[in-house]
Amino acid sequence: MKKSFAIIGCGHIANRHVEHIRNHPLGELVGVYDINTDVLQAFAAKHQVKAYSSEAELLRAKEVDVVNICTPNGSHSDIAIRVMEAGKNLVVEKPMAITAQSALEMEKVAEATGKEMFVVKQNRYNPPVKEVKRLIENGKLGKVLMVSVNCYWNRNANYYEQSSWRGTKELDGGTLYTQFSHFVDILYYLFGEIENVNGIVKNLSHQNLIEFEDSGSFSFEFVEGGMGNFAFTTSAFQKNMEGSITIFSENATIKIGGKYLNTIDYQVTDGFDIQDIPISSPANNYGFYEGSMSNHDKVIDNVIEVLNGRAKVMTSAKQGRKVVEMIGQFYGCVK
């Protein structure tokens, strides 16, 4: 059965949602809304789609099955709650929220209304991530000893000056929310919750651009056993360098690497090497910077398959909340 979508927030990532909704044989885009009238009209004209005059009009529209929230991070929770209370299913861009309390409120409303919430965590679909997840579920790796996450990207002045909300504590939230929440998600997705977190964050090269850190380093332990570390920066010279997770376990050492967890860069295993990895989707390219892998087509497909009763939600409200809580653990240890 065909499912109709509407989008709230007409920024850069919304273009990706439009593309994949329309490319899906069972997807239909029926309208868009943005609080900035000029942005809204330009976006609607570009994509030749209806521009709703208000959020309220969009939420009253009987033709809308699913609302995709593509607004600044700090606004996600309030809009999401209104969407679900209006009886619509929800797709919310990462991060789900920028406080654990807001994420919990979203989860509770989803449970109370019975509406489906899909959190956009497209790196779960990366072929190397899927293969490592399979190995873990099959018990191939044995005991996990240590996991090392390295995120070395570049975000320059053009990036932050492109949108007024970027770099603000209120609407952006922090580098781990906007740039690296996908990596925190994969850390949680593969290895579970963490504890005993220690670390440091600093703003090394963006003092006049952002209200929070651009770099940090953390150590922690996994609740289920093993230790880990997470190092990140947006001060890499000129361009993104690396986004990787290296796993040291009883039966293997595996590095999921590239810039966006899209390659197997190293593996020594006890006879279960990962082979014939499909070519990953290209990175999201926004002109003068790149983001994580472009798997939004798989996110939209999961939405439609779930709503048609043929699949389970890839990233649920609870899982999205757990990632927000994990980011809170990182930031909380340095306050």
C-alpha positions as CSV (number, residue, x, y, z in Angstrom):
1,M,0.0,0.0,0.0
2,K,1.3,3.5,-0.9
3,K,2.3,5.8,1.9
4,S,2.2,9.6,1.8
5,F,4.8,11.8,3.4
6,A,5.1,15.4,4.3
7,I,8.3,17.2,5.4
8,I,8.8,19.8,8.1
9,G,12.0,21.7,7.6
10,C,13.2,22.6,4.2
11,G,17.0,22.7,4.7
12,H,19.7,20.7,3.0
13,I,18.9,17.2,4.4
14,A,15.2,17.6,3.3
15,N,16.4,17.4,-0.3
16,R,17.6,13.9,0.4
17,H,14.2,12.9,1.9
18,V,12.4,14.3,-1.2
19,E,14.6,12.3,-3.5
20,H,14.1,8.9,-1.8
21,I,10.4,9.3,-1.0
22,R,9.8,10.0,-4.7
23,N,12.1,7.2,-5.9
24,H,10.2,4.6,-3.8
25,P,7.4,2.9,-5.8
26,L,5.2,3.1,-2.7
27,G,6.2,6.6,-1.5
28,E,4.4,9.8,-2.3
29,L,5.4,13.3,-1.2
30,V,2.3,15.4,-0.6
31,G,3.6,18.6,0.9
32,V,6.3,20.5,2.9
33,Y,6.4,23.2,5.6
34,D,9.1,25.5,7.0
35,I,8.7,28.5,9.4
36,N,10.8,30.6,7.0
37,T,8.3,31.5,4.2
38,D,11.0,32.4,1.7
39,V,12.8,29.1,2.2
40,L,9.5,27.2,2.1
41,Q,8.3,28.8,-1.2
42,A,11.7,28.3,-2.9
43,F,11.9,24.6,-1.7
44,A,8.3,23.9,-2.8
45,A,8.9,25.5,-6.2
46,K,12.1,23.6,-6.7
47,H,10.4,20.3,-6.0
48,Q,7.0,21.2,-7.4
49,V,5.2,20.2,-4.3
50,K,2.5,21.8,-2.1
51,A,3.6,24.3,0.5
52,Y,1.5,24.1,3.7
53,S,0.7,27.5,5.2
54,S,1.4,26.3,8.7
55,E,2.5,23.3,10.7
56,A,-1.1,23.0,12.0
57,E,-2.5,22.8,8.4
58,L,0.0,20.0,7.7
59,L,-0.9,18.1,10.8
60,R,-4.6,18.4,10.0
61,A,-4.2,17.0,6.5
62,K,-5.9,13.7,6.2
63,E,-3.7,12.8,3.2
64,V,-0.5,12.7,5.3
65,D,0.5,9.3,6.7
66,V,4.1,10.1,7.7
67,V,5.8,13.4,8.7
68,N,9.6,13.7,8.3
69,I,11.2,16.1,10.7
70,C,14.2,17.8,9.0
71,T,14.5,20.8,11.3
72,P,17.4,21.9,13.6
73,N,18.3,19.4,16.3
74,G,17.0,21.3,19.3
75,S,13.5,21.6,17.8
76,H,13.0,17.9,17.1
77,S,11.3,16.8,20.3
78,D,8.6,19.5,20.4
79,I,7.6,19.0,16.8
80,A,7.7,15.2,17.1
81,I,5.3,15.2,20.0
82,R,2.8,17.4,18.1
83,V,3.1,15.2,15.1
84,M,2.3,12.0,17.0
85,E,-0.4,13.6,19.0
86,A,-2.0,14.6,15.7
87,G,-2.1,10.9,14.7
88,K,0.8,10.9,12.3
89,N,3.7,8.4,12.1
90,L,7.1,10.1,12.4
91,V,10.5,10.0,10.8
92,V,13.0,12.2,12.8
93,E,16.5,13.1,11.6
94,K,19.4,12.5,13.8
95,P,19.9,13.3,16.6
96,M,16.4,12.3,17.9
97,A,16.8,15.0,20.5
98,I,19.6,16.8,22.4
99,T,18.6,15.9,25.9
100,A,17.8,12.5,27.4
101,Q,14.6,13.9,29.0
102,S,13.3,15.2,25.6
103,A,14.0,11.8,24.0
104,L,12.2,10.0,26.8
105,E,9.2,12.3,26.4
106,M,9.1,11.5,22.6
107,E,9.3,7.8,23.4
108,K,6.4,8.0,25.9
109,V,4.2,9.8,23.4
110,A,5.0,7.2,20.8
111,E,3.9,4.5,23.2
112,A,0.8,6.4,24.3
113,T,-0.4,7.3,20.7
114,G,0.6,4.0,19.2
115,K,2.3,5.8,16.3
116,E,5.5,4.5,14.8
117,M,8.7,6.6,15.2
118,F,11.7,6.0,12.9
119,V,15.0,7.6,13.9
120,V,17.3,8.2,11.0
121,K,20.5,6.2,11.6
122,Q,21.4,5.3,8.1
123,N,24.9,4.0,8.9
124,R,23.3,0.8,10.3
125,Y,22.8,-0.1,6.6
126,N,26.5,0.2,5.7
127,P,27.6,-3.3,4.4
128,P,30.6,-3.5,6.7
129,V,28.5,-2.6,9.7
130,K,25.9,-5.2,8.8
131,E,28.6,-7.9,8.4
132,V,30.1,-7.1,11.8
133,K,26.7,-7.1,13.4
134,R,26.1,-10.5,11.9
135,L,29.4,-11.8,13.3
136,I,28.5,-10.5,16.8
137,E,25.0,-12.0,16.7
138,N,26.5,-15.4,15.6
139,G,29.1,-15.3,18.5
140,K,32.0,-15.4,16.0
141,L,34.0,-12.6,17.7
142,G,34.0,-14.1,21.1
143,K,34.6,-11.8,24.1
144,V,35.0,-8.1,23.0
145,L,38.2,-6.8,24.6
146,M,38.5,-3.2,23.3
147,V,36.8,-0.9,20.8
148,S,38.4,2.2,19.4
149,V,36.4,4.9,17.6
150,N,38.2,7.6,15.6
151,C,36.3,10.5,13.9
152,Y,38.5,13.0,12.2
153,W,36.5,15.4,10.0
154,N,36.6,19.0,8.8
155,R,33.9,21.6,9.3
156,N,35.0,25.1,8.2
157,A,33.5,28.6,8.5
158,N,31.4,28.2,5.4
159,Y,29.6,25.2,7.0
160,Y,28.7,27.1,10.2
161,E,27.8,30.4,8.4
162,Q,25.5,28.6,6.0
163,S,22.8,28.2,8.7
164,S,22.3,30.4,11.8
165,W,21.4,27.4,14.1
166,R,24.6,25.6,13.4
167,G,27.1,25.9,16.2
168,T,24.6,27.1,18.8
169,K,24.1,25.2,22.1
170,E,20.3,25.6,21.9
171,L,19.6,24.2,18.5
172,D,22.8,22.4,17.4
173,G,23.7,20.9,20.8
174,G,27.3,19.9,20.3
175,T,29.6,18.1,17.9
176,L,28.6,14.7,19.1
177,Y,25.0,15.4,18.2
178,T,25.4,16.9,14.8
179,Q,28.6,15.4,13.3
180,F,29.2,12.2,15.1
181,S,25.9,10.8,16.5
182,H,26.0,8.2,13.8
183,F,29.2,6.8,15.2
184,V,27.8,6.8,18.7
185,D,24.8,5.0,17.3
186,I,27.0,2.3,15.8
187,L,28.9,1.9,19.0
188,Y,25.6,1.3,20.8
189,Y,24.2,-0.8,18.0
190,L,27.1,-3.2,18.0
191,F,28.3,-3.3,21.6
192,G,25.5,-1.9,23.9
193,E,25.6,0.6,26.8
194,I,28.6,2.1,28.4
195,E,29.7,3.1,31.9
196,N,32.6,4.6,33.8
197,V,33.1,7.4,31.2
198,N,36.1,9.8,31.5
199,G,37.2,12.4,29.0
200,I,38.1,15.9,27.9
201,V,36.6,18.3,25.2
202,K,38.0,21.5,23.9
203,N,37.3,24.1,21.2
204,L,40.6,24.1,19.4
205,S,40.0,26.0,16.1
206,H,36.4,27.2,16.0
207,Q,36.4,29.8,18.8
208,N,34.4,32.4,16.8
209,L,32.1,30.0,15.1
210,I,30.6,27.6,17.7
211,E,29.4,27.7,21.3
212,F,30.8,24.3,22.2
213,E,33.7,21.9,21.6
214,D,35.2,20.9,18.2
215,S,37.4,18.1,19.6
216,G,37.3,15.5,22.4
217,S,38.6,12.2,23.7
218,F,36.9,9.7,26.0
219,S,37.5,6.4,27.6
220,F,34.8,4.0,29.0
221,E,33.8,0.5,29.7
222,F,31.0,-1.5,28.1
223,V,28.3,-2.8,30.5
224,E,28.5,-6.2,28.8
225,G,32.3,-6.3,29.1
226,G,35.4,-4.8,27.4
227,M,36.8,-1.2,27.3
228,G,36.6,1.5,24.7
229,N,37.8,4.9,23.6
230,F,36.3,7.6,21.3
231,A,38.3,10.4,19.8
232,F,36.9,13.1,17.5
233,T,37.6,16.4,15.9
234,T,36.2,18.7,13.2
235,S,39.6,20.4,12.9
236,A,41.1,18.0,10.3
237,F,43.0,20.1,7.8
238,Q,40.8,21.0,4.7
239,K,38.8,17.8,4.5
240,N,37.4,14.8,6.3
241,M,40.1,12.2,7.0
242,E,38.6,9.2,8.8
243,G,35.6,7.7,10.5
244,S,36.4,4.3,11.9
245,I,35.7,1.7,14.6
246,T,38.4,-0.9,15.4
247,I,37.3,-4.0,17.3
248,F,39.8,-6.1,19.3
249,S,38.1,-9.4,20.4
250,E,39.1,-12.9,21.4
251,N,38.8,-14.2,17.8
252,A,39.4,-11.3,15.6
253,T,40.7,-7.8,15.0
254,I,38.6,-5.8,12.5
255,K,38.7,-2.2,11.5
256,I,35.6,-0.7,9.9
257,G,37.0,2.3,8.3
258,G,37.0,4.8,5.4
259,K,35.6,8.2,6.3
260,Y,32.1,7.0,7.1
261,L,32.3,3.3,8.3
262,N,32.1,2.2,4.6
263,T,35.1,-0.1,4.2
264,I,36.9,-3.0,5.9
265,D,40.4,-1.5,6.3
266,Y,41.9,-4.3,8.3
267,Q,40.9,-7.8,9.5
268,V,42.6,-10.8,11.0
269,T,40.1,-13.4,12.0
270,D,39.9,-17.0,13.2
271,G,38.7,-18.2,9.8
272,F,35.7,-15.9,9.2
273,D,37.1,-13.0,7.1
274,I,34.5,-10.6,5.8
275,Q,34.5,-11.0,2.0
276,D,32.7,-9.7,-1.1
277,I,31.4,-6.5,0.7
278,P,28.9,-4.7,-1.6
279,I,29.9,-1.3,-2.8
280,S,28.6,1.2,-0.2
281,S,26.4,4.1,-1.1
282,P,28.3,7.4,-1.7
283,A,28.7,9.9,1.1
284,N,26.1,12.7,1.4
285,N,27.8,15.5,-0.5
286,Y,26.7,19.0,0.3
287,G,29.1,21.0,-1.9
288,F,31.9,22.2,0.3
289,Y,31.6,19.4,2.9
290,E,30.6,15.7,3.2
291,G,28.5,13.8,5.7
292,S,27.8,10.2,6.6
293,M,26.7,7.6,4.0
294,S,23.7,8.3,1.9
295,N,21.4,5.4,2.9
296,H,18.2,7.4,3.2
297,D,16.7,5.2,0.5
298,K,16.9,2.3,2.9
299,V,15.4,4.4,5.8
300,I,12.4,5.3,3.7
301,D,12.0,1.7,2.5
302,N,12.0,0.6,6.1
303,V,9.3,3.1,7.0
304,I,7.1,1.9,4.2
305,E,7.7,-1.8,4.8
306,V,7.0,-1.4,8.6
307,L,3.8,0.5,7.9
308,N,2.7,-2.2,5.5
309,G,3.4,-4.9,8.2
310,R,6.3,-6.5,6.4
311,A,9.3,-5.4,8.6
312,K,10.5,-4.2,12.0
313,V,11.6,-0.7,12.8
314,M,15.4,-0.5,12.1
315,T,16.0,2.3,14.8
316,S,13.2,2.6,17.3
317,A,12.4,5.4,19.7
318,K,14.0,3.5,22.5
319,Q,17.2,2.9,20.6
320,G,17.3,6.6,19.5
321,R,16.9,7.6,23.2
322,K,19.7,5.3,24.2
323,V,22.1,7.0,21.8
324,V,21.1,10.4,23.2
325,E,21.7,9.1,26.7
326,M,25.1,7.8,25.6
327,I,26.1,11.3,24.2
328,G,24.9,12.7,27.5
329,Q,27.3,10.4,29.3
330,F,30.2,11.7,27.2
331,Y,29.3,15.3,27.8
332,G,28.3,14.7,31.4
333,C,31.8,13.5,32.5
334,V,33.4,16.8,31.5
335,K,31.0,19.3,32.9
